[in-house]
Amino acid sequence: MNRKFPRIDMYKTGQNIKRLMQRKGVTVRDIQEYLELAAPQSIYHWFAGRCLPTVDNLYALSELFSVPMDTLVCGNREKAFCFYNSPIYQRIFMYYKKYLEYMEAGKVKGNFAVQP
């Protein structure tokens, strides 16, 4: 049986968390305060792939970003991928961002955009 043991890619996982933060408009300082970390260095270590968040921190981040925990972690599974790298997510997120802009500008009433 020549089965490859699944491993977590620490760098890709860190970059995935960083990408999520950027998309949600969350800063390193916000994460530090949310997770009650003494210093922000550990977050920068995640980004660089030097270490991973603890399971507790992954759980808290998944709650903060409203995603399942396994969406935060990237590895070498054959059929798995980082959801946030997918073109489908990119497009949905683009539309969502535009929707929020319309909401802020008062161009959305209920679920429908108001025609100018």
C-alpha distances in whole Angstrom, upper triangle without the diagonal:
4,6,9,11,15,18,21,23,27,29,28,28,32,33,32,34,37,37,37,40,42,41,43,46,44,45,44,47,46,43,44,46,44,42,45,43,46,45,43,42,38,38,39,36,34,35,34,31,32,31,30,32,32,30,34,35,32,33,37,36,35,38,40,38,38,34,31,30,26,28,30,26,24,21,18,17,16,19,21,24,27,29,33,32,31,35,35,36,38,40,40,41,44,45,45,47,50,50,51,53,55,55,57,59,60,59,57,59,57,54,56,57,60,62,64
4,7,9,13,15,19,21,24,26,25,26,29,30,29,32,34,34,35,38,39,39,41,43,42,43,41,44,44,40,42,45,43,40,43,41,44,43,41,39,36,36,36,33,31,32,31,28,29,28,28,30,30,29,33,34,31,32,36,35,33,36,38,37,36,33,30,28,25,27,28,24,22,18,15,14,14,17,19,22,25,27,30,29,29,32,33,33,35,38,38,39,41,43,43,45,47,48,49,51,53,53,55,57,58,57,55,57,55,52,54,55,59,60,62
4,6,9,12,16,18,21,23,22,23,26,27,26,28,31,31,31,34,36,36,37,40,39,40,38,41,41,37,39,41,39,37,40,38,41,40,38,36,33,33,33,31,28,29,29,25,27,26,25,27,27,26,29,30,27,29,32,31,29,33,35,33,33,29,26,24,21,23,24,21,19,15,12,11,11,14,16,18,21,24,27,26,26,29,30,30,32,35,35,36,38,40,40,41,44,45,45,48,50,50,51,54,55,54,52,54,52,49,51,52,55,57,59
4,6,9,12,14,18,20,19,19,23,24,23,25,28,28,28,31,33,33,34,37,36,36,35,38,37,34,35,38,36,34,37,35,38,37,35,33,30,29,30,27,25,26,25,22,23,22,21,24,24,23,27,27,25,26,30,28,27,31,32,30,31,27,24,22,19,21,21,18,16,12,9,9,9,13,14,16,19,22,24,23,24,27,28,28,30,33,33,33,36,38,38,39,42,43,43,45,48,48,49,51,53,52,50,52,50,47,49,50,53,55,57
4,6,10,13,15,18,18,17,21,22,22,23,26,27,27,29,31,32,33,35,34,34,32,35,35,31,33,35,33,31,34,32,35,34,32,30,27,27,27,25,22,24,23,20,21,19,19,21,21,20,24,24,22,23,27,26,25,28,30,28,29,25,22,20,17,19,19,16,14,10,9,9,11,13,14,16,18,21,24,23,24,28,28,28,30,33,33,33,36,38,37,38,41,42,42,44,47,47,48,50,52,51,49,51,49,46,48,49,53,55,57
4,7,10,13,15,14,14,17,19,18,20,23,23,23,26,28,28,29,31,30,31,29,32,32,28,29,32,30,28,31,29,32,31,29,28,24,24,25,22,19,21,21,17,19,17,16,18,18,17,21,21,18,20,23,22,21,25,26,25,25,21,19,16,13,15,15,12,10,7,6,6,9,11,10,13,14,17,20,20,21,24,25,24,26,29,29,29,32,34,33,34,38,38,38,41,43,43,44,47,48,47,46,47,46,43,45,46,49,51,53
4,6,9,12,12,11,14,16,16,17,20,21,21,23,25,26,27,29,28,28,26,29,29,25,27,29,28,25,28,26,29,28,26,24,21,21,21,18,16,17,17,13,15,13,12,15,16,15,19,19,16,19,22,20,20,23,25,23,24,21,18,16,13,15,14,10,9,5,6,8,11,13,12,13,14,17,19,19,20,24,25,24,26,29,29,28,31,33,33,33,37,38,37,39,42,42,43,45,47,47,45,47,45,43,45,45,49,50,52
4,6,9,9,8,11,13,12,14,16,17,18,20,22,23,24,26,24,24,22,25,25,22,23,26,24,22,25,23,26,24,22,21,18,17,18,15,12,14,14,10,12,11,9,12,13,13,17,16,13,16,19,17,17,20,21,20,21,18,16,13,11,12,11,7,6,4,7,9,12,14,11,11,11,15,16,16,18,22,23,22,23,26,26,25,28,31,30,30,34,35,34,36,39,39,39,42,44,44,42,44,42,40,42,42,46,48,49
4,6,5,6,9,10,10,12,14,15,16,18,20,21,23,24,23,23,21,24,24,21,22,26,24,22,25,23,25,24,21,19,17,16,16,13,11,11,11,8,10,10,9,12,15,15,18,17,15,18,20,18,18,21,22,20,22,19,17,15,13,13,11,8,6,5,7,10,13,15,12,11,11,14,15,15,17,21,22,21,21,25,26,24,27,30,29,29,32,34,33,35,38,38,38,41,43,42,41,44,42,40,42,42,45,47,48
4,6,5,6,9,10,11,12,14,15,17,18,20,21,22,21,20,18,21,22,18,19,23,22,19,22,20,22,20,18,16,13,12,12,10,7,8,8,5,7,6,6,10,12,14,17,15,13,16,18,16,17,20,20,19,21,18,18,15,13,14,11,8,8,8,11,14,17,18,15,14,12,16,16,16,19,22,24,22,22,26,26,24,27,30,29,28,32,33,32,34,37,37,37,40,42,42,41,43,42,40,42,42,45,47,48
4,5,5,6,9,10,11,12,14,15,17,18,20,21,19,19,17,20,21,18,19,23,22,20,23,21,22,20,17,15,13,12,11,9,7,7,6,4,7,8,9,12,15,17,19,17,15,19,20,17,18,21,21,19,22,19,19,17,15,15,12,10,9,10,12,15,18,19,16,14,12,16,15,14,18,20,23,21,20,24,25,23,25,28,27,27,30,32,31,32,35,36,36,38,40,40,40,42,41,39,41,40,43,45,46
4,5,5,6,9,10,10,12,14,15,16,18,20,19,19,17,21,21,18,20,23,22,21,24,22,24,22,19,18,16,14,13,12,9,8,9,7,11,11,10,13,16,17,19,17,14,18,19,16,16,20,19,17,19,17,17,15,13,12,10,8,6,8,10,13,15,16,13,10,8,12,11,10,14,17,19,17,17,21,22,20,22,25,25,24,27,29,28,30,33,33,33,36,38,38,37,40,39,36,38,37,41,42,43
4,5,5,6,9,10,11,12,14,15,17,18,17,17,16,19,19,16,18,21,19,18,21,19,22,20,17,16,14,12,12,11,8,8,10,8,11,10,8,10,12,13,16,13,11,14,15,12,13,16,16,14,16,14,14,11,10,9,6,5,5,8,11,13,16,16,13,11,8,11,11,11,15,18,19,17,17,21,21,19,22,25,24,24,27,28,27,29,32,32,32,35,37,37,36,38,37,35,37,37,40,42,43
4,5,5,6,9,10,11,12,14,15,16,15,14,12,16,16,13,15,18,17,16,19,17,19,17,14,13,11,8,8,8,5,4,7,6,9,8,7,9,12,14,16,13,11,15,15,12,14,17,16,14,17,15,16,13,13,12,9,8,9,11,15,17,20,20,17,14,11,14,12,13,17,20,21,18,18,22,22,20,22,25,24,23,27,28,27,28,32,32,31,34,36,37,36,38,37,35,37,37,40,42,43
4,5,5,6,9,10,10,12,14,15,14,14,13,17,17,15,17,20,19,18,21,19,22,19,16,15,14,11,10,11,8,5,8,8,12,12,11,12,16,17,19,16,14,17,17,14,15,18,17,15,17,16,17,15,14,12,10,10,9,12,15,17,19,20,16,13,10,12,10,10,14,17,19,16,15,19,20,17,19,23,22,21,24,26,25,26,29,30,29,32,34,34,34,36,36,34,35,34,37,39,40
4,5,5,6,9,10,11,12,14,13,14,14,17,17,14,17,20,18,18,21,20,23,21,17,17,15,12,13,13,10,8,11,11,14,14,12,12,15,16,17,15,12,15,15,12,12,15,14,12,14,12,13,12,11,9,6,8,8,11,14,16,18,17,14,11,7,9,7,8,12,14,16,13,13,17,17,15,17,20,19,19,22,24,23,24,27,28,28,30,32,32,31,34,33,31,32,32,35,37,38
4,5,5,6,9,10,11,12,11,11,11,14,13,11,13,16,14,14,17,16,19,17,14,15,13,9,11,12,8,8,11,11,14,13,10,10,13,14,15,12,10,12,12,9,10,13,11,9,12,11,12,11,12,10,6,8,10,13,17,18,21,20,16,14,10,11,10,11,15,17,18,15,15,19,18,16,18,21,19,19,22,23,22,24,27,27,27,29,31,32,31,33,32,30,32,32,35,37,38
4,5,5,6,9,10,10,9,9,9,13,12,11,13,16,15,15,18,17,19,17,13,14,13,9,9,11,9,6,10,11,14,14,12,12,16,17,18,14,13,16,15,11,13,15,13,11,15,14,16,15,15,13,10,12,13,16,19,21,23,23,19,16,13,14,11,12,16,18,19,16,15,19,19,16,17,21,19,18,21,23,21,23,26,26,25,28,31,31,30,33,32,31,32,32,34,36,37
4,5,5,6,9,10,10,11,12,15,15,13,16,19,17,18,21,20,23,20,17,17,17,13,13,15,12,10,13,14,17,17,15,15,19,19,20,17,15,17,17,13,13,16,14,11,14,13,15,15,15,12,10,12,13,16,19,20,22,21,18,14,11,11,8,9,12,14,15,12,11,15,15,12,14,17,16,15,18,20,19,20,23,24,23,26,28,28,28,31,30,28,29,29,32,33,34
4,5,5,6,8,8,10,12,15,13,12,15,17,15,16,19,19,22,20,17,18,17,13,14,16,13,12,15,16,19,18,15,14,17,18,18,15,13,14,14,10,10,12,10,7,10,10,13,13,13,10,9,12,13,17,20,21,23,21,18,15,11,10,8,10,13,15,15,12,11,15,14,11,13,16,14,14,17,18,17,19,22,22,22,25,27,27,26,28,27,26,27,27,30,32,33
4,5,5,6,5,7,8,11,10,9,12,14,13,14,17,16,19,17,14,16,15,11,12,15,12,11,15,16,18,18,16,14,17,18,18,14,13,15,13,10,11,13,10,8,12,12,15,15,16,14,11,14,16,19,23,24,26,25,21,18,15,14,11,14,16,18,19,15,14,17,17,13,15,18,16,14,18,19,17,19,22,22,21,24,26,27,26,29,28,27,28,28,31,33,33
4,5,5,6,8,10,13,12,12,15,17,16,17,20,19,22,20,16,18,17,14,14,17,15,12,16,17,20,20,18,18,21,22,21,18,17,19,17,13,15,16,13,11,14,15,18,18,19,16,14,17,17,21,24,25,27,26,23,19,16,15,12,13,16,17,18,14,13,16,16,12,13,16,15,12,16,18,16,17,20,20,19,22,25,25,25,28,28,26,27,26,29,30,31
4,5,8,10,13,15,14,14,17,18,17,19,22,22,24,23,19,21,20,17,17,20,17,15,19,20,23,22,20,19,22,22,22,19,17,19,17,14,14,15,12,10,12,13,16,17,18,15,14,17,18,21,24,25,26,25,21,18,15,13,10,12,14,14,15,11,10,13,12,8,10,13,11,9,13,14,13,14,17,18,17,20,22,22,22,25,24,23,24,23,26,28,28
4,6,9,12,14,11,12,15,16,14,16,19,20,23,21,18,20,20,16,17,20,18,16,20,21,23,22,20,19,21,21,20,17,16,17,15,12,12,13,10,7,10,12,15,16,18,15,14,17,19,23,26,26,28,26,23,20,16,15,12,15,17,17,17,14,13,15,14,10,12,14,11,10,14,14,12,14,17,17,16,19,21,22,21,23,23,22,23,23,26,28,29
4,7,10,12,10,11,14,15,14,16,19,19,22,20,17,19,19,16,17,20,18,16,20,21,24,23,21,20,22,23,22,19,18,19,17,14,15,15,12,11,14,15,19,19,21,18,17,20,21,25,28,29,31,29,26,23,19,18,15,17,19,20,20,17,15,17,17,13,14,16,14,11,15,16,13,14,17,17,16,19,21,22,22,25,25,24,25,24,26,28,29
4,7,8,6,7,10,11,10,13,15,15,18,16,13,16,16,12,14,17,15,14,18,19,21,20,19,17,19,20,19,15,15,17,14,11,13,13,10,9,13,15,18,18,20,17,15,18,20,24,27,28,31,29,26,23,19,19,16,18,21,22,22,18,18,20,19,15,17,19,17,15,18,19,16,17,21,20,19,22,24,25,25,27,27,26,28,27,30,32,32
4,5,5,6,9,10,11,12,14,14,15,13,10,13,14,10,11,15,14,13,16,18,20,19,18,16,19,21,19,16,16,18,15,13,16,16,12,13,16,18,20,20,22,20,17,19,21,25,28,30,32,31,27,25,21,21,18,20,23,24,25,21,20,23,22,19,20,22,20,18,21,22,19,20,24,23,21,24,27,28,28,31,31,30,31,31,33,35,35
4,5,5,6,9,10,11,12,11,12,10,7,9,10,7,8,12,11,11,14,16,16,16,15,13,16,18,17,14,15,17,14,12,15,16,13,14,17,18,20,19,21,19,16,18,20,23,27,29,31,31,27,24,21,22,19,21,24,26,27,23,22,25,25,21,23,25,23,21,25,26,23,24,28,27,25,28,31,32,32,34,34,33,35,34,36,38,39
4,5,5,6,8,10,10,10,11,9,7,10,12,9,11,14,14,14,17,19,19,18,18,16,18,20,18,15,17,18,15,14,17,17,14,15,19,20,23,21,24,22,19,21,23,27,30,32,35,34,30,28,24,25,22,24,27,29,30,26,25,28,27,24,25,27,25,23,26,27,24,25,28,27,25,28,31,33,32,35,34,34,36,35,37,39,39
4,5,5,6,9,10,10,12,12,10,13,13,11,13,16,15,15,19,20,21,19,18,15,17,19,17,13,15,16,13,11,15,14,11,12,16,18,20,19,22,20,18,20,23,26,30,31,34,33,29,27,23,23,20,23,26,27,28,24,23,26,25,21,23,25,22,20,24,24,21,22,26,24,23,26,28,30,29,31,31,31,33,32,34,37,37
4,5,5,6,8,8,11,10,8,11,11,8,11,13,12,13,16,17,18,16,14,12,14,15,13,10,11,13,10,8,12,12,9,11,14,16,17,16,19,18,14,17,20,23,27,28,31,30,26,24,21,21,19,21,24,26,26,23,23,26,24,21,23,25,23,21,25,25,23,24,28,26,25,28,30,32,31,33,32,32,34,34,36,39,39
4,6,5,6,5,7,7,6,9,9,8,11,13,12,14,16,17,17,16,15,12,14,16,14,11,13,15,12,11,15,15,12,14,18,19,20,18,21,20,17,19,22,25,28,30,33,32,29,27,23,24,22,24,27,30,30,26,26,29,28,25,27,29,26,25,29,29,26,28,31,30,28,31,33,35,34,36,36,35,37,37,39,42,42
4,6,5,6,9,9,9,13,13,11,14,17,16,17,20,21,21,19,18,15,16,17,15,12,15,15,12,12,15,15,12,15,18,20,21,20,23,22,19,22,25,28,31,32,35,35,31,29,26,26,24,27,29,31,31,28,28,31,29,26,28,30,27,25,29,29,26,27,30,29,27,30,32,34,33,35,34,34,37,36,39,41,42
4,5,8,11,12,11,15,14,12,15,17,16,17,20,21,21,19,17,13,14,15,12,10,12,12,8,9,12,11,9,12,14,16,18,17,20,19,17,19,22,26,29,30,33,32,28,27,23,23,22,25,27,29,29,25,26,28,27,24,26,28,24,23,27,27,24,26,29,27,26,29,31,33,32,33,32,32,34,34,37,40,40
4,5,9,10,10,13,11,10,14,15,14,16,19,19,19,16,14,10,11,12,9,7,10,10,7,8,12,11,10,13,15,16,17,15,18,19,16,18,21,24,27,28,32,31,27,26,23,23,22,25,27,30,30,26,27,30,28,25,28,30,27,26,30,30,27,29,32,30,29,33,34,36,35,36,35,35,37,37,40,43,44
4,7,9,10,13,12,12,15,16,16,18,21,21,20,18,16,13,13,15,12,10,13,14,11,12,16,15,13,16,19,20,21,19,22,22,19,21,24,27,31,32,35,35,31,29,26,27,26,28,31,33,33,30,30,33,31,28,31,33,30,29,32,32,29,31,34,32,31,35,36,38,37,39,37,37,40,40,42,45,46
4,6,7,9,8,9,12,13,13,16,18,18,17,15,14,11,12,14,12,10,13,15,12,13,17,17,15,18,20,21,22,19,22,22,19,20,23,25,29,31,34,34,30,29,26,27,25,28,31,33,34,30,30,33,32,29,31,34,31,30,33,34,31,32,36,34,33,36,38,40,39,41,40,39,42,42,44,47,47
4,7,9,9,11,13,14,15,17,19,20,18,16,16,14,15,18,16,14,17,18,16,17,20,20,19,21,24,25,26,23,26,26,22,23,26,28,32,34,37,37,33,32,29,30,28,31,34,36,37,33,33,36,35,32,34,37,34,32,36,36,33,35,38,37,35,38,40,42,42,43,43,42,45,44,47,49,50
4,6,7,9,10,11,13,15,16,17,16,15,15,14,15,18,17,14,17,19,17,17,20,21,19,21,24,25,26,23,25,25,21,22,25,27,30,32,36,36,32,30,27,29,27,29,32,34,35,32,31,35,34,31,33,35,33,31,34,35,32,34,37,36,34,37,40,41,41,43,42,42,44,43,46,48,48
4,6,6,7,9,10,11,13,15,14,13,14,12,14,18,17,13,16,18,16,15,18,19,17,18,22,22,24,21,23,23,19,20,22,24,28,30,33,33,30,27,24,26,23,25,29,31,32,28,28,31,31,27,29,32,30,28,31,32,30,31,34,33,32,35,37,39,38,41,40,39,41,41,43,45,45
4,5,5,6,9,10,11,12,11,11,12,12,14,18,17,14,16,19,18,16,20,22,20,20,24,24,25,22,23,23,19,20,21,23,26,29,32,32,29,27,24,26,24,25,29,31,32,29,29,32,32,29,31,34,32,30,33,35,32,33,37,36,35,38,40,41,41,43,43,42,44,43,46,48,48
4,5,5,6,9,10,10,9,8,9,8,10,14,14,11,13,16,15,14,17,19,18,19,22,21,22,19,20,20,16,16,18,20,23,26,29,30,26,24,22,24,22,23,27,30,31,28,28,31,31,28,30,33,31,29,33,34,32,33,37,36,35,38,40,41,41,43,42,41,43,43,45,47,48
4,5,5,7,9,10,10,9,9,8,11,14,14,11,12,15,14,12,15,17,15,15,19,19,19,17,18,18,14,15,16,19,22,25,27,28,24,22,19,21,19,20,24,26,27,24,24,27,27,24,26,29,27,26,29,30,28,29,33,32,31,34,37,38,37,39,39,37,39,39,42,44,44
4,5,5,6,9,9,9,10,11,14,17,18,14,15,18,17,15,18,20,18,18,22,21,22,19,20,19,16,16,17,19,23,25,28,28,25,23,20,22,20,20,24,26,28,25,24,28,28,25,26,30,28,26,30,31,29,30,34,34,32,35,38,39,38,41,40,39,41,40,43,44,45
4,5,5,6,5,6,8,9,12,16,17,14,14,18,18,16,18,21,20,19,23,22,22,19,20,19,15,15,16,17,20,23,26,27,24,22,19,22,20,21,24,27,29,26,26,29,29,27,29,32,30,29,32,34,32,33,37,36,35,38,41,42,41,44,43,41,43,43,45,47,48
4,5,5,6,5,5,7,10,13,14,11,11,15,15,13,15,18,17,16,19,18,18,15,16,15,12,11,12,14,18,20,23,24,20,18,16,18,17,18,21,24,26,23,23,26,26,24,26,29,27,26,30,31,30,31,34,34,33,36,39,39,38,41,40,38,40,40,43,45,45
4,6,8,9,9,10,14,16,18,14,14,17,17,14,16,19,17,16,20,19,19,17,17,16,12,12,13,15,18,21,23,24,20,18,15,17,15,16,19,22,24,21,20,24,25,22,24,27,26,24,28,29,28,29,32,32,32,34,37,37,37,40,39,37,39,38,41,43,43
4,6,8,10,12,16,18,20,17,16,20,20,18,20,23,21,20,23,22,22,20,19,19,15,14,14,15,18,21,24,25,22,19,17,20,18,18,22,24,26,24,23,27,28,25,27,30,29,28,31,33,31,32,36,36,35,38,40,41,40,43,43,41,42,41,44,46,46
4,6,7,10,13,16,18,16,15,19,19,17,19,22,21,20,23,21,21,18,17,17,13,12,11,12,15,18,21,22,19,17,15,19,18,17,21,24,26,23,23,27,28,25,27,31,30,29,32,34,32,34,37,37,37,39,42,42,41,44,43,41,43,42,45,47,48
4,7,10,13,16,18,16,16,19,20,18,20,23,23,22,25,23,23,20,19,19,16,14,14,15,17,20,23,25,22,21,19,22,21,21,25,28,29,27,27,31,31,29,31,34,33,32,35,37,35,37,40,40,39,42,44,45,44,47,46,44,46,45,48,50,51
4,7,9,12,14,12,12,16,17,16,18,20,20,20,23,21,20,17,17,17,14,12,13,14,17,19,23,24,21,20,18,21,20,21,24,27,29,26,27,30,30,28,31,33,32,31,35,36,34,36,39,39,38,41,44,44,43,45,44,43,45,45,48,50,51
4,6,9,11,9,9,12,14,12,14,17,17,17,19,17,16,13,13,14,11,9,11,12,16,18,21,22,19,18,16,18,18,19,22,26,27,24,25,28,28,26,28,31,29,29,33,34,32,34,37,37,36,39,41,42,41,43,41,40,42,42,45,47,48
4,6,8,6,6,9,10,9,11,14,14,15,17,16,15,11,13,14,10,10,13,15,18,20,23,23,20,19,17,18,18,20,23,26,27,24,25,28,27,25,28,30,28,28,32,32,30,32,36,35,34,38,39,40,39,41,39,38,40,40,43,46,47
4,5,5,6,9,10,10,12,14,15,16,18,17,15,12,13,15,12,12,15,16,19,21,24,24,21,21,19,21,21,23,25,29,29,26,27,31,29,27,31,33,30,30,34,34,32,35,38,37,36,40,41,42,41,42,41,39,42,42,45,48,49
4,5,5,6,9,10,10,12,14,15,16,15,13,9,11,13,11,11,14,16,19,19,23,23,19,20,18,19,20,22,24,28,28,25,27,30,28,27,30,32,29,30,34,33,32,35,37,36,36,39,41,41,40,41,39,38,40,41,44,47,49
4,5,5,6,9,10,11,12,14,15,15,13,10,13,15,13,13,17,19,22,23,26,26,22,22,20,21,21,24,26,29,29,26,28,31,29,27,30,32,29,29,33,33,31,34,36,34,34,38,39,40,38,40,38,37,39,40,43,46,48
4,5,5,6,8,10,10,12,14,13,13,10,13,14,11,12,16,18,22,22,26,25,22,21,18,19,19,22,24,27,27,24,25,28,27,24,27,29,27,27,30,30,28,31,34,32,32,35,37,38,36,38,36,35,38,38,41,44,45
4,5,5,6,9,10,10,12,10,10,6,9,10,7,9,12,15,18,19,22,22,18,17,15,16,16,19,21,24,24,21,22,25,24,22,25,27,25,25,29,29,27,30,32,31,31,35,36,37,35,36,35,33,36,36,40,42,44
4,5,5,6,9,10,10,10,8,6,9,11,9,11,15,17,21,21,24,23,19,19,17,17,17,20,22,25,24,21,23,26,24,22,26,27,24,25,29,28,27,30,32,30,31,34,35,36,34,35,33,32,35,36,39,42,43
4,5,5,6,9,10,10,10,9,12,13,11,13,17,20,24,24,27,26,22,21,18,18,18,21,23,26,25,22,23,26,24,22,25,26,23,24,27,27,25,28,30,28,28,32,33,34,32,33,32,31,34,34,37,40,42
4,5,5,6,8,8,9,8,11,11,8,11,15,18,21,22,25,24,20,18,15,15,15,18,20,23,22,19,20,23,21,19,22,23,21,21,24,24,22,25,28,26,26,30,31,32,30,32,30,29,32,32,35,38,39
4,5,5,6,5,6,5,9,8,7,10,14,17,20,20,23,21,18,16,14,13,13,17,18,21,20,17,19,21,19,17,21,22,19,20,24,23,22,25,27,26,26,30,31,31,29,31,29,27,30,31,34,37,38
4,6,5,7,8,8,12,12,11,14,17,21,24,24,26,24,21,20,17,16,16,19,21,23,22,18,20,23,20,18,22,22,19,20,24,23,21,24,26,24,25,28,29,30,28,29,27,26,29,30,33,36,38
4,6,8,10,11,14,13,11,15,18,21,25,25,28,26,22,21,17,16,15,19,21,23,22,18,19,21,19,17,20,21,18,18,21,21,19,21,24,22,22,26,27,28,26,28,26,25,28,28,31,34,36
4,6,9,10,12,10,9,13,16,19,23,23,25,23,19,18,14,13,12,15,17,19,18,14,15,18,16,13,16,18,15,15,19,18,17,20,22,21,21,24,26,26,24,26,25,23,26,26,29,32,34
4,7,9,12,10,11,14,17,20,23,23,25,22,19,18,15,13,13,16,17,19,17,14,16,18,15,14,17,18,15,16,19,18,17,20,22,21,22,25,26,26,24,25,23,22,24,25,29,31,33
4,6,8,7,8,11,14,17,20,19,21,19,15,14,12,10,10,14,15,17,16,12,15,17,15,14,17,18,16,17,21,20,19,22,24,23,24,28,28,28,26,28,25,24,26,27,31,33,35
4,6,5,7,10,12,15,18,17,19,17,14,13,12,10,12,15,16,19,17,15,17,20,17,17,21,21,19,21,24,24,23,26,28,27,28,31,32,32,30,31,29,26,29,31,34,36,39
4,5,6,7,11,13,16,16,18,17,13,13,11,12,13,16,17,20,19,17,19,22,20,19,23,24,22,23,27,26,25,28,31,29,30,34,34,35,32,34,32,30,33,34,37,40,41
4,5,5,8,10,13,12,15,13,10,10,9,10,12,14,15,19,18,16,18,21,20,19,23,24,23,24,27,27,27,30,32,31,32,35,36,36,34,36,33,31,34,35,38,40,42
4,6,7,10,13,13,15,13,9,8,6,6,8,11,12,15,15,12,15,17,16,15,19,21,19,20,24,24,24,26,28,28,29,32,33,33,31,33,31,28,31,31,35,37,39
4,7,10,14,14,17,16,12,10,7,8,9,11,13,17,17,14,16,19,18,16,20,22,20,21,24,25,24,26,29,28,29,32,33,34,32,34,32,30,32,33,36,38,40
4,7,10,11,14,14,10,9,7,10,11,12,14,18,19,16,18,21,21,19,23,25,23,24,27,28,27,30,32,32,33,36,37,37,35,37,36,33,36,36,40,41,43
4,7,8,11,11,8,7,6,9,10,11,13,16,17,16,17,21,21,20,22,25,24,25,28,29,29,31,33,33,34,37,38,38,36,39,37,35,36,37,40,42,44
4,6,9,10,8,8,8,12,14,13,15,19,20,19,20,23,24,23,26,28,27,28,31,32,32,34,37,37,38,40,42,41,40,42,40,38,40,40,44,45,47
4,6,9,8,8,10,14,16,15,16,19,21,20,22,25,25,25,28,30,30,31,33,35,35,37,39,40,40,43,45,44,42,44,43,40,42,42,46,47,49
4,6,5,8,11,13,16,15,16,19,20,20,22,24,25,25,28,30,29,31,33,34,35,37,39,39,40,43,44,43,42,44,42,39,41,41,45,46,48
4,6,8,12,14,17,15,15,18,19,20,22,24,24,25,28,29,30,31,34,35,35,37,39,40,41,44,45,44,42,44,42,39,40,41,45,46,48
4,7,10,12,15,14,13,16,16,17,19,21,22,23,25,27,27,29,31,32,33,35,37,37,39,41,42,41,39,41,39,36,37,38,42,43,45
4,7,9,12,12,11,15,15,15,17,20,20,20,23,25,24,26,29,29,30,32,34,35,36,38,40,39,37,39,37,34,35,36,40,41,43
4,6,9,8,8,12,13,12,14,17,17,17,20,22,22,23,26,27,27,29,32,32,33,36,37,36,34,37,35,32,34,34,38,39,41
4,6,6,7,11,12,10,12,15,15,15,17,20,19,20,23,24,24,26,29,29,30,33,34,33,32,34,33,30,32,32,35,37,39
4,5,5,9,9,7,9,12,12,12,15,17,16,17,20,21,22,24,26,26,27,30,31,30,29,31,29,26,28,28,32,34,35
4,5,8,9,6,7,10,10,9,12,15,14,15,18,19,19,21,23,24,25,27,29,28,27,29,28,25,27,27,30,32,33
4,7,9,7,7,11,12,11,13,16,16,17,19,21,21,23,25,26,27,29,31,30,29,31,31,28,29,28,32,33,34
4,5,5,6,9,10,11,13,15,16,17,19,20,21,23,25,26,27,29,31,29,28,30,29,26,27,27,31,31,33
4,5,5,6,9,10,11,13,14,15,17,18,20,21,23,24,26,27,29,27,26,29,28,25,25,25,28,29,31
4,5,5,6,9,10,11,12,14,16,17,19,20,21,23,25,26,27,25,24,26,25,22,22,23,26,27,29
4,5,5,6,8,10,10,12,14,15,16,18,20,21,22,24,25,24,23,25,24,21,22,22,26,27,29
4,6,5,6,9,10,11,12,14,15,17,19,20,21,23,25,23,22,25,24,21,22,21,25,26,27
4,5,5,6,9,10,11,12,14,16,17,18,20,21,23,21,20,23,22,19,19,19,22,23,24
4,5,5,6,9,10,10,12,14,15,16,19,20,21,19,18,20,19,16,17,17,21,22,24
4,5,5,6,9,10,11,12,14,15,17,18,20,19,18,20,20,17,18,17,21,22,24
4,5,5,6,9,10,11,13,14,16,17,19,17,17,20,20,17,17,16,19,20,21
4,5,5,6,9,10,11,12,14,15,16,15,14,16,16,14,14,13,16,17,19
4,5,5,6,9,10,10,12,14,15,14,13,15,15,12,13,13,16,18,20
4,5,5,6,9,10,11,13,14,14,13,16,17,15,15,14,17,18,19
4,5,5,6,9,10,11,12,11,11,14,15,13,13,11,14,15,16
4,5,5,6,9,10,11,9,8,11,12,10,10,9,12,14,15
4,5,5,6,9,10,10,9,12,13,12,12,11,14,16,17
4,5,5,6,9,9,9,13,14,14,13,11,13,15,15
4,5,5,6,5,6,10,12,11,10,8,9,11,12
4,5,5,6,5,8,10,10,10,9,10,13,14
4,5,8,8,11,13,14,14,12,13,15,15
4,5,8,11,14,14,13,11,11,13,12
4,6,7,11,12,11,9,8,11,11
4,7,10,11,9,6,5,8,8
4,6,7,6,4,5,9,11
4,6,5,6,6,10,12
4,6,8,9,13,16
4,7,10,13,16
4,6,9,12
4,6,9
4,6
4
